[in-house]
Every structure is written in C-alpha cells, then in structure tokens.
C-alpha cells in the first residue's frame, strides 16, 4: 500500500522531470555539427606544388571532403578528378577573373568547366582598389549580373567574395549591401568570408540573417587576438563559429571552406582546423 509520504515523493520527482525534460530535449535537439567541410587550395599551395596527391590524401585523412580550386592538378582534368574521387574529395568551386568583357568569359570559365564545378567565384569584384564610391558599386553590380548570366548559360553559378573594404560606409550605405541588393538572386550569390566581415567592423551573423538565401559558401577563417586582427587557423582565434554555423545550417548553406592567409604550414593548419570542425557542436 502506497503511503502519503511515498506518493508525495514520487509526485515531486515527476514534477521535477517535467520541468527539466524540455531543457534536456532542447539541448539534445540543438546539438549539431557540420556534415562536411572543405578547404581552399591556396592554404596548401606550396604543398600541392610539391606533392599534390599526397597533400590531398592528407587533407582527406583530416576530414576534408571538398576543395575550392580553379584548375586541375596533374596532367589532365580527368586524372585530377579521378584521384579526388578516390580519396573522397569533391571539387566544388573555383575562382574566375572579374571582367567587363563578356566575350572573354567563356575562356576564363573553361578550367572550371573541366573540373565540373558548381560555382565560379570572383574574389575581387571591383575595378578599383577601394574605398568604393556609389559609381564603383553600380558598375560592379552591373558586371556581376552580366557575368552571372553568362555563367548560368554554362551551367555554373556565380558568387562574389567579400573583403573588409565592402564595409567602409559610403553616404549611400555599405558597398556590401549595395552589391547584395543590386544583383539578381537568380544569377549572383555571395561567398561570405567570415574573417573579412569581422575585420570590416560588421557582424557576420547579422549579415547572414539579413541576406538569408543569398550566401552559398562560407570561408571559414579565424582572427587572432589583439589589435592587429591578424589571420588565424579556425579554432585558434577569437571568432565564435557555433552560432554562425547554426544559422548557416538553418539557412541550408552547404559549403564551408577553411582558409588562412599567410600560413606557414598549410597542412598543419588543415590538421588542427579539421579536428576543430569535426568536434564543434552547435
């Protein structure tokens, strides 16, 4: 027979469970991690030149499954693609020059087409060195739209890559906002570099939310502590990637490429970055 004391004790336990269960469920449901991530070839440029097959094999061992690269290594595109497939690395995106002359673009796109890439990336979508004027912005948006249209005809999607100068304000606002608001979403997307947004004084999470659906690729680059705001390998700096990745996954962003400028040991950076990304929960 159950005593009143036992009944009250069980009731208290049940009540506590009801209180704590939602938070436990939220914690469990809220934990996620990147399913895949890649790297830009420049981070191991020296290593690829010395031994491209060994370097790609190492990158795969470190957990990388995608690469951003603008031309094939080895003797032929088919040889390169075959080797990439054998180690589980998929070429996804590559750089293309920013050009006013659309007649030049098919030849510039050919190396990317040879690799069966999805994205063509303009790393500097400007005709000047900045800071940028409204006229610079107007001209760049116009060229990006034309390039995007040509890329689409060839089965590629155009992205532009930001630096910090897109966040130097004009009277009309930020150049970053101008390019996002004056390019056709069907033709032009953004490869957002997290480090450069932060270096420009903006908040990457705010920018991601403002332009949900327009960002197709994230460049994952960290910032070293200190006033110089130097580059760092992901996980070695001060940027909190967890909320950024949470938002990115919610938006459906699929591609995350590790980058680190002026790196001394590219493979070591990939090793530590790969471990950081594999173990990061958000």
ROSETOR-924129 format. One record per residue (C-alpha): residue number from 1; residue in three letters; x, y, z; chain. Coordinates in pm, 1 decimal. Example, Ala and Ser with C-alpha at 12.3 -4.5 7.8 and 13.67 -1.06 7.14 Angstrom:
% ROSETOR-924129
SITE,1,ala,1230.0,-450.0,780.0,A .
SITE,2,ser,1367.0,-106.0,714.0,A .
This chain:
% ROSETOR-924129
SITE,1,unk,0.0,0.0,0.0,A .
SITE,2,unk,139.0,338.8,-100.3,A .
SITE,3,unk,178.8,582.6,184.3,A .
SITE,4,unk,109.3,951.0,155.4,A .
SITE,5,unk,482.2,1016.8,200.8,A .
SITE,6,unk,573.8,784.4,-89.1,A .
SITE,7,unk,306.7,939.2,-308.2,A .
SITE,8,unk,433.6,1292.3,-242.8,A .
SITE,9,unk,792.6,1181.9,-304.9,A .
SITE,10,unk,702.2,1030.8,-644.3,A .
SITE,11,unk,496.0,1335.6,-734.9,A .
SITE,12,unk,790.1,1563.1,-659.9,A .
SITE,13,unk,1019.8,1353.2,-879.3,A .
SITE,14,unk,764.2,1356.7,-1162.4,A .
SITE,15,unk,724.3,1733.4,-1137.4,A .
SITE,16,unk,1099.4,1783.2,-1146.6,A .
SITE,17,unk,1121.6,1560.9,-1453.9,A .
SITE,18,unk,853.3,1762.0,-1630.3,A .
SITE,19,unk,1042.7,2082.3,-1556.5,A .
SITE,20,unk,1381.9,1956.9,-1669.3,A .
SITE,21,unk,1274.2,1740.9,-1963.7,A .
SITE,22,unk,1206.3,2028.3,-2207.9,A .
SITE,23,unk,1550.0,2177.0,-2143.2,A .
SITE,24,unk,1712.4,1836.7,-2188.1,A .
SITE,25,unk,1524.1,1784.3,-2512.2,A .
SITE,26,unk,1623.7,2129.5,-2634.0,A .
SITE,27,unk,1987.6,2063.3,-2551.2,A .
SITE,28,unk,1977.0,1732.3,-2735.1,A .
SITE,29,unk,1786.0,1868.6,-3033.3,A .
SITE,30,unk,2002.0,2179.1,-3050.9,A .
SITE,31,unk,2330.6,1993.1,-3084.3,A .
SITE,32,unk,2451.2,1955.4,-3440.3,A .
SITE,33,unk,2777.9,1955.8,-3631.5,A .
SITE,34,unk,2897.6,2015.6,-3985.3,A .
SITE,35,unk,2830.0,1713.0,-4202.1,A .
SITE,36,unk,3106.2,1809.8,-4442.4,A .
SITE,37,unk,3364.6,2081.7,-4489.0,A .
SITE,38,unk,3638.3,2167.2,-4734.7,A .
SITE,39,unk,3935.8,2391.7,-4792.3,A .
SITE,40,unk,4059.9,2639.9,-5048.4,A .
SITE,41,unk,4362.8,2513.0,-5237.0,A .
SITE,42,unk,4572.2,2822.2,-5162.6,A .
SITE,43,unk,4607.5,2726.7,-4797.4,A .
SITE,44,unk,4831.1,2438.2,-4907.0,A .
SITE,45,unk,4964.9,2594.3,-5226.2,A .
SITE,46,unk,5328.8,2501.3,-5155.7,A .
SITE,47,unk,5235.4,2151.4,-5052.5,A .
SITE,48,unk,5018.9,2092.2,-5359.0,A .
SITE,49,unk,5300.5,2208.4,-5583.9,A .
SITE,50,unk,5543.5,1967.7,-5419.2,A .
SITE,51,unk,5311.3,1665.6,-5393.9,A .
SITE,52,unk,4950.7,1725.5,-5487.2,A .
SITE,53,unk,4837.9,1367.0,-5445.3,A .
SITE,54,unk,4998.0,1326.6,-5103.4,A .
SITE,55,unk,4856.7,1660.8,-4992.4,A .
SITE,56,unk,4501.9,1574.5,-5097.5,A .
SITE,57,unk,4532.5,1235.4,-4932.4,A .
SITE,58,unk,4637.2,1403.1,-4607.3,A .
SITE,59,unk,4350.8,1653.7,-4630.1,A .
SITE,60,unk,4106.6,1366.8,-4668.3,A .
SITE,61,unk,4257.6,1197.0,-4362.1,A .
SITE,62,unk,4196.3,1518.7,-4167.7,A .
SITE,63,unk,3826.3,1504.8,-4253.1,A .
SITE,64,unk,3803.4,1735.4,-4555.3,A .
SITE,65,unk,3568.7,1625.3,-4831.9,A .
SITE,66,unk,3552.9,1932.9,-5059.3,A .
SITE,67,unk,3800.2,2165.9,-5225.5,A .
SITE,68,unk,3782.8,2511.4,-5381.8,A .
SITE,69,unk,4028.3,2512.1,-5670.5,A .
SITE,70,unk,4036.7,2692.2,-6004.0,A .
SITE,71,unk,4227.3,2449.2,-6225.0,A .
SITE,72,unk,4329.1,2087.6,-6235.0,A .
SITE,73,unk,4648.7,1943.0,-6092.3,A .
SITE,74,unk,4836.1,1659.8,-6258.4,A .
SITE,75,unk,4836.1,1600.3,-6631.8,A .
SITE,76,unk,4467.2,1621.0,-6717.3,A .
SITE,77,unk,4135.9,1718.3,-6557.7,A .
SITE,78,unk,4020.1,1356.9,-6573.2,A .
SITE,79,unk,4331.5,1237.5,-6388.2,A .
SITE,80,unk,4278.1,1500.1,-6119.8,A .
SITE,81,unk,3907.2,1426.7,-6082.0,A .
SITE,82,unk,3969.8,1053.0,-6069.0,A .
SITE,83,unk,4222.1,1093.9,-5789.0,A .
SITE,84,unk,3995.9,1332.0,-5596.7,A .
SITE,85,unk,3718.3,1075.9,-5619.1,A .
SITE,86,unk,3948.9,801.3,-5495.0,A .
SITE,87,unk,4027.7,990.9,-5172.8,A .
SITE,88,unk,3677.3,1131.6,-5123.5,A .
SITE,89,unk,3734.5,1498.0,-5205.4,A .
SITE,90,unk,3487.7,1680.5,-5432.2,A .
SITE,91,unk,3593.0,1993.6,-5626.7,A .
SITE,92,unk,3305.8,2240.1,-5580.5,A .
SITE,93,unk,3412.6,2596.6,-5661.3,A .
SITE,94,unk,3692.6,2787.7,-5828.2,A .
SITE,95,unk,3799.3,3141.4,-5898.8,A .
SITE,96,unk,3731.5,3341.9,-6213.2,A .
SITE,97,unk,3863.6,3684.9,-6305.9,A .
SITE,98,unk,3633.4,3986.8,-6281.9,A .
SITE,99,unk,3591.4,4112.7,-6637.2,A .
SITE,100,unk,3388.6,4377.5,-6815.6,A .
SITE,101,unk,3427.4,4196.4,-7146.7,A .
SITE,102,unk,3178.1,3910.7,-7150.6,A .
SITE,103,unk,3340.6,3778.0,-7467.1,A .
SITE,104,unk,3642.3,3685.7,-7253.2,A .
SITE,105,unk,3438.3,3493.2,-7000.5,A .
SITE,106,unk,3388.0,3156.4,-7177.1,A .
SITE,107,unk,3763.9,3103.0,-7198.8,A .
SITE,108,unk,3805.1,3206.5,-6834.2,A .
SITE,109,unk,3536.6,2959.7,-6730.4,A .
SITE,110,unk,3680.8,2664.1,-6920.7,A .
SITE,111,unk,3918.0,2543.9,-6643.3,A .
SITE,112,unk,3620.5,2542.4,-6404.8,A .
SITE,113,unk,3406.5,2353.5,-6654.1,A .
SITE,114,unk,3686.3,2099.3,-6697.9,A .
SITE,115,unk,3658.3,2025.2,-6325.9,A .
SITE,116,unk,3277.6,2002.8,-6337.2,A .
SITE,117,unk,3249.9,2269.6,-6067.7,A .
SITE,118,unk,2924.0,2411.7,-5935.8,A .
SITE,119,unk,3039.4,2765.1,-5851.3,A .
SITE,120,unk,3255.9,3029.0,-6017.2,A .
SITE,121,unk,3388.4,3277.1,-5761.1,A .
SITE,122,unk,3500.9,3634.8,-5822.7,A .
SITE,123,unk,3746.1,3711.2,-5544.8,A .
SITE,124,unk,3771.9,4086.3,-5614.2,A .
SITE,125,unk,3451.9,4217.9,-5778.3,A .
SITE,126,unk,3586.4,4568.3,-5827.9,A .
SITE,127,unk,3760.6,4772.8,-6094.6,A .
SITE,128,unk,3940.1,4986.0,-5832.1,A .
SITE,129,unk,4127.8,4920.3,-5510.0,A .
SITE,130,unk,3876.0,5098.8,-5285.9,A .
SITE,131,unk,3738.4,5258.0,-5080.1,A .
SITE,132,unk,3444.1,5233.8,-5315.0,A .
SITE,133,unk,3213.6,5503.3,-5446.8,A .
SITE,134,unk,2846.6,5463.8,-5543.2,A .
SITE,135,unk,2958.0,5460.0,-5906.8,A .
SITE,136,unk,3205.4,5179.4,-5832.0,A .
SITE,137,unk,2920.6,4985.0,-5673.1,A .
SITE,138,unk,2684.6,5047.0,-5962.9,A .
SITE,139,unk,2943.6,4931.9,-6215.4,A .
SITE,140,unk,3039.0,4622.4,-6015.4,A .
SITE,141,unk,2677.2,4513.9,-5970.0,A .
SITE,142,unk,2617.3,4558.0,-6342.1,A .
SITE,143,unk,2920.8,4345.4,-6432.0,A .
SITE,144,unk,2833.1,4077.1,-6177.3,A .
SITE,145,unk,2483.2,4044.7,-6320.5,A .
SITE,146,unk,2621.2,4006.1,-6672.5,A .
SITE,147,unk,2881.1,3754.7,-6557.9,A .
SITE,148,unk,2614.5,3566.1,-6365.1,A .
SITE,149,unk,2400.5,3541.1,-6675.0,A .
SITE,150,unk,2689.6,3402.3,-6879.1,A .
SITE,151,unk,2786.2,3159.2,-6602.7,A .
SITE,152,unk,2430.1,3029.2,-6591.2,A .
SITE,153,unk,2442.9,2953.0,-6963.8,A .
SITE,154,unk,2746.3,2734.1,-6897.1,A .
SITE,155,unk,2592.2,2555.2,-6600.3,A .
SITE,156,unk,2779.7,2748.1,-6331.4,A .
SITE,157,unk,2651.9,2974.4,-6054.7,A .
SITE,158,unk,2842.8,3295.5,-5985.8,A .
SITE,159,unk,2946.3,3402.1,-5636.5,A .
SITE,160,unk,3141.4,3706.6,-5527.3,A .
SITE,161,unk,3380.0,3706.7,-5232.1,A .
SITE,162,unk,3394.3,3990.3,-4981.0,A .
SITE,163,unk,3685.3,4156.3,-4805.4,A .
SITE,164,unk,3678.0,4427.3,-4538.5,A .
SITE,165,unk,3653.2,4720.7,-4780.4,A .
SITE,166,unk,3292.1,4633.6,-4862.8,A .
SITE,167,unk,3216.7,4751.7,-4508.7,A .
SITE,168,unk,3365.4,5100.2,-4538.7,A .
SITE,169,unk,3049.4,5307.7,-4536.9,A .
SITE,170,unk,2951.6,5547.6,-4814.5,A .
SITE,171,unk,2685.2,5814.7,-4779.3,A .
SITE,172,unk,2450.3,5568.8,-4951.8,A .
SITE,173,unk,2537.0,5283.2,-4713.8,A .
SITE,174,unk,2768.7,4984.5,-4726.2,A .
SITE,175,unk,2911.3,4858.1,-5057.3,A .
SITE,176,unk,2834.1,4505.5,-4931.1,A .
SITE,177,unk,2465.4,4592.1,-4902.6,A .
SITE,178,unk,2466.9,4760.1,-5242.2,A .
SITE,179,unk,2605.4,4454.1,-5420.6,A .
SITE,180,unk,2364.9,4221.8,-5243.6,A .
SITE,181,unk,2066.0,4443.4,-5316.3,A .
SITE,182,unk,2151.8,4524.0,-5678.4,A .
SITE,183,unk,2248.3,4181.1,-5807.3,A .
SITE,184,unk,1996.6,3926.3,-5932.1,A .
SITE,185,unk,1949.2,3647.8,-5672.6,A .
SITE,186,unk,1894.7,3401.8,-5956.1,A .
SITE,187,unk,2232.7,3486.1,-6106.6,A .
SITE,188,unk,2462.6,3607.5,-5829.3,A .
SITE,189,unk,2527.3,3483.6,-5475.1,A .
SITE,190,unk,2785.9,3557.4,-5208.9,A .
SITE,191,unk,3079.2,3356.2,-5082.6,A .
SITE,192,unk,3096.3,3520.6,-4741.2,A .
SITE,193,unk,3435.4,3538.7,-4573.9,A .
SITE,194,unk,3366.8,3542.6,-4200.1,A .
SITE,195,unk,3703.2,3691.6,-4107.9,A .
SITE,196,unk,3680.9,3984.5,-4350.1,A .
SITE,197,unk,3327.9,4072.5,-4238.2,A .
SITE,198,unk,3453.9,4089.3,-3880.6,A .
SITE,199,unk,3765.3,4283.9,-3983.9,A .
SITE,200,unk,3540.8,4534.2,-4161.4,A .
SITE,201,unk,3360.3,4604.8,-3835.1,A .
SITE,202,unk,3037.9,4420.9,-3917.9,A .
SITE,203,unk,2875.3,4121.5,-3752.8,A .
SITE,204,unk,2881.3,3805.7,-3968.1,A .
SITE,205,unk,2566.7,3667.9,-3803.5,A .
SITE,206,unk,2374.3,3987.6,-3875.7,A .
SITE,207,unk,2484.8,3979.7,-4239.7,A .
SITE,208,unk,2388.2,3615.0,-4274.4,A .
SITE,209,unk,2041.3,3679.9,-4136.6,A .
SITE,210,unk,1998.1,3992.0,-4348.7,A .
SITE,211,unk,2076.6,3801.4,-4666.6,A .
SITE,212,unk,1937.2,3457.3,-4591.7,A .
SITE,213,unk,1930.7,3254.4,-4910.8,A .
SITE,214,unk,2191.1,3469.4,-5086.2,A .
SITE,215,unk,2500.7,3314.3,-4928.7,A .
SITE,216,unk,2603.4,2983.0,-5083.4,A .
SITE,217,unk,2954.4,2936.7,-4941.2,A .
SITE,218,unk,3127.6,3035.8,-4618.8,A .
SITE,219,unk,3500.2,3096.5,-4595.7,A .
SITE,220,unk,3595.0,2974.3,-4250.6,A .
SITE,221,unk,3887.9,3184.9,-4135.0,A .
SITE,222,unk,3967.0,3283.6,-3777.1,A .
SITE,223,unk,4100.1,3607.4,-3627.2,A .
SITE,224,unk,4395.3,3615.8,-3390.0,A .
SITE,225,unk,4360.1,3803.5,-3059.0,A .
SITE,226,unk,4499.8,4155.5,-3042.7,A .
SITE,227,unk,4461.5,4492.2,-3207.5,A .
SITE,228,unk,4628.2,4382.1,-3532.0,A .
SITE,229,unk,4338.4,4142.7,-3604.7,A .
SITE,230,unk,4572.8,3903.0,-3782.2,A .
SITE,231,unk,4473.1,3578.2,-3953.9,A .
SITE,232,unk,4442.0,3252.2,-3760.9,A .
SITE,233,unk,4352.5,2893.8,-3841.4,A .
SITE,234,unk,3994.3,2807.8,-3741.5,A .
SITE,235,unk,3981.6,2725.0,-3372.5,A .
SITE,236,unk,4297.1,2920.9,-3287.9,A .
SITE,237,unk,4136.6,3265.3,-3275.6,A .
SITE,238,unk,3855.0,3464.3,-3121.3,A .
SITE,239,unk,3566.1,3407.8,-3362.8,A .
SITE,240,unk,3272.9,3213.3,-3219.3,A .
SITE,241,unk,3178.0,2986.8,-3508.7,A .
SITE,242,unk,2899.9,2791.7,-3334.7,A .
SITE,243,unk,2617.1,3047.6,-3379.1,A .
SITE,244,unk,2734.0,3118.9,-3734.1,A .
SITE,245,unk,2723.0,2752.8,-3831.7,A .
SITE,246,unk,2389.0,2707.3,-3658.4,A .
SITE,247,unk,2242.5,2987.5,-3867.8,A .
SITE,248,unk,2414.4,2862.3,-4182.0,A .
SITE,249,unk,2275.8,2511.1,-4141.8,A .
SITE,250,unk,1929.1,2651.5,-4075.2,A .
SITE,251,unk,1957.0,2850.2,-4398.6,A .
SITE,252,unk,2071.2,2547.4,-4596.6,A .
SITE,253,unk,2426.3,2667.6,-4666.0,A .
SITE,254,unk,2612.8,2355.6,-4776.4,A .
SITE,255,unk,2974.9,2456.5,-4831.7,A .
SITE,256,unk,3233.3,2560.5,-4570.9,A .
SITE,257,unk,3589.6,2617.1,-4689.3,A .
SITE,258,unk,3878.0,2662.1,-4447.5,A .
SITE,259,unk,4112.3,2944.1,-4543.6,A .
SITE,260,unk,4408.2,3107.6,-4374.0,A .
SITE,261,unk,4617.8,3375.6,-4545.7,A .
SITE,262,unk,4996.5,3388.0,-4497.7,A .
SITE,263,unk,5007.2,3044.5,-4339.1,A .
SITE,264,unk,5347.4,2894.8,-4262.4,A .
SITE,265,unk,5245.2,2528.3,-4252.0,A .
SITE,266,unk,4930.5,2469.6,-4453.6,A .
SITE,267,unk,4894.1,2100.7,-4375.0,A .
SITE,268,unk,4926.5,2163.5,-4002.3,A .
SITE,269,unk,4657.1,2430.0,-4032.4,A .
SITE,270,unk,4432.7,2177.9,-4208.1,A .
SITE,271,unk,4503.6,1918.4,-3941.0,A .
SITE,272,unk,4409.2,2142.5,-3648.5,A .
SITE,273,unk,4120.0,2304.8,-3835.8,A .
SITE,274,unk,3980.3,1967.0,-3934.4,A .
SITE,275,unk,3990.4,1848.6,-3573.6,A .
SITE,276,unk,3823.6,2170.2,-3457.8,A .
SITE,277,unk,3540.9,2146.1,-3711.9,A .
SITE,278,unk,3480.8,1775.3,-3652.5,A .
SITE,279,unk,3441.8,1831.1,-3279.9,A .
SITE,280,unk,3247.8,2158.5,-3284.9,A .
SITE,281,unk,2886.5,2118.1,-3173.4,A .
SITE,282,unk,2632.6,2393.4,-3219.4,A .
